[in-house]
Amino acid sequence: MSRLDICSVAAGFNKIPLLTNVSFTVEPGTMTALVGVNGAGKSTLLRAIAGISPALAGQVLYDGVSVHSMRPRQRARQLTLVGQEESPPGDLTVSEMVALGRLPHLKSWEIGGKREQKIVADALALVGLSDLAERPCDQLSGGQRRRALLARGFAQGTDMVMLDEPTNHLDVHHQLHLLKVLRESGRTILATIHDLDLAVAHFDQVVVLHEGAMLAAGNPSDVLTSDNVRKVFDVEAHLLTVAGKTHIIVDSL
Ligand SMILES: Nc1ncnc2c1ncn2[C@@H]1O[C@H](COP(=O)(O)OP(=O)(O)OP(=O)(O)O)[C@@H](O)[C@H]1O
């Protein structure tokens, strides 16, 4: 497994940076959460880190290799990005859509083979969608669509997985189930997330973006302090420990 190094990265649009000088490392097999207010640039940064859009400055290294120097197929064999608002083509069934995650790995004659079918079925089972495998994607609820896209991400089979707001649209059971599946997968995870309590209780590292820069990165309870949360989100929050786990309660504006 490989580590991901984000080295002095700037990301933005039309050559205008929204974020500059972002540096942190995601160690192999660990989970990092990216947090910040709406419009802070989390999705923009994640796309730049995944190599989907250019970094305006700096470098993203996966196993020491620049992701921006990789060809798309080579990159897709090593890094998965599940975006925030993807709408799968409505006329594909759920299992056909999930099978798209396999394309970077396959020769044309391997498509639909027994091994491939099993990988797709396993990914659907992981997100609890086996019973909807043959349903067209346009007949899914918001949360089911989200889980189907996550299954496509799992089926891609890379050690490094980047997820843009993976818990959005998921009910509380499926939020916790997803975080458990991610942890038990042993994969290296970088995810944007709005729920600070999920970030503090389930991730190894939190990176806070604020006013065009990285405010802090590190252990969740060291980074999501009352002061930092007030500074970034303009709310009052308190950390507390319940049954050995740290949680954050946001109690007022
Ligand atoms: N294609 C684009 N061209 C120019 N600006 C854009 C484009 N897409 C998004 N933006 C702007 O870039 C900023 C950062 O957007 P981004 O989606 O990265 O934020 P975010 O932190 O992920 O927000 P959210 O929490 O609302 O999902 C926003 O101000 C947004 O309006």
The ligand as an SDF file (V2000), in Angstrom:
LIG
                    3D

 31 33  0  0  0  0  0  0  0  0999 V2000
  -16.6560   25.3360  -12.5290 N   0  0  0  0  0  0  0  0  0  0  0  0
  -16.4420   26.3330  -11.6680 C   0  0  0  0  0  0  0  0  0  0  0  0
  -15.9110   27.5080  -12.0790 N   0  0  0  0  0  0  0  0  0  0  0  0
  -15.6660   28.5090  -11.2060 C   0  0  0  0  0  0  0  0  0  0  0  0
  -15.9380   28.4300   -9.8860 N   0  0  0  0  0  0  0  0  0  0  0  0
  -16.4700   27.2970   -9.4250 C   0  0  0  0  0  0  0  0  0  0  0  0
  -16.7570   26.1880  -10.2780 C   0  0  0  0  0  0  0  0  0  0  0  0
  -17.2810   25.1810   -9.5220 N   0  0  0  0  0  0  0  0  0  0  0  0
  -17.3270   25.6550   -8.2540 C   0  0  0  0  0  0  0  0  0  0  0  0
  -16.8600   26.9200   -8.1960 N   0  0  0  0  0  0  0  0  0  0  0  0
  -16.7180   27.7640   -6.9990 C   0  0  0  0  0  0  0  0  0  0  0  0
  -15.5780   27.3190   -6.2780 O   0  0  0  0  0  0  0  0  0  0  0  0
  -15.8000   27.4360   -4.8760 C   0  0  0  0  0  0  0  0  0  0  0  0
  -15.4530   26.1210   -4.2170 C   0  0  0  0  0  0  0  0  0  0  0  0
  -16.3730   25.1400   -4.6340 O   0  0  0  0  0  0  0  0  0  0  0  0
  -16.2900   23.6610   -4.0680 P   0  0  0  0  0  0  0  0  0  0  0  0
  -17.4050   22.8900   -4.6820 O   0  0  0  0  0  0  0  0  0  0  0  0
  -14.9190   23.1600   -4.2160 O   0  0  0  0  0  0  0  0  0  0  0  0
  -16.5690   23.9230   -2.5220 O   0  0  0  0  0  0  0  0  0  0  0  0
  -16.8890   22.8920   -1.3450 P   0  0  0  0  0  0  0  0  0  0  0  0
  -16.0200   23.2700   -0.2070 O   0  0  0  0  0  0  0  0  0  0  0  0
  -16.8010   21.5010   -1.8470 O   0  0  0  0  0  0  0  0  0  0  0  0
  -18.3950   23.2830   -1.0200 O   0  0  0  0  0  0  0  0  0  0  0  0
  -19.6500   22.4570   -0.4730 P   0  0  0  0  0  0  0  0  0  0  0  0
  -19.4050   22.2210    0.9880 O   0  0  0  0  0  0  0  0  0  0  0  0
  -20.7770   23.4410   -0.6630 O   0  0  0  0  0  0  0  0  0  0  0  0
  -19.8090   21.2050   -1.2700 O   0  0  0  0  0  0  0  0  0  0  0  0
  -17.2520   27.8870   -4.7000 C   0  0  0  0  0  0  0  0  0  0  0  0
  -17.2570   29.2630   -4.4070 O   0  0  0  0  0  0  0  0  0  0  0  0
  -17.8870   27.6040   -6.0270 C   0  0  0  0  0  0  0  0  0  0  0  0
  -18.9120   28.5380   -6.2880 O   0  0  0  0  0  0  0  0  0  0  0  0
  1  2  1  0
  2  3  1  0
  2  7  2  0
  3  4  2  0
  4  5  1  0
  5  6  2  0
  6  7  1  0
  6 10  1  0
  7  8  1  0
  8  9  2  0
  9 10  1  0
 10 11  1  0
 11 12  1  0
 11 30  1  0
 12 13  1  0
 13 14  1  0
 13 28  1  0
 14 15  1  0
 15 16  1  0
 16 17  2  0
 16 18  1  0
 16 19  1  0
 19 20  1  0
 20 21  2  0
 20 22  1  0
 20 23  1  0
 23 24  1  0
 24 25  2  0
 24 26  1  0
 24 27  1  0
 28 29  1  0
 28 30  1  0
 30 31  1  0
M  END
$$$$
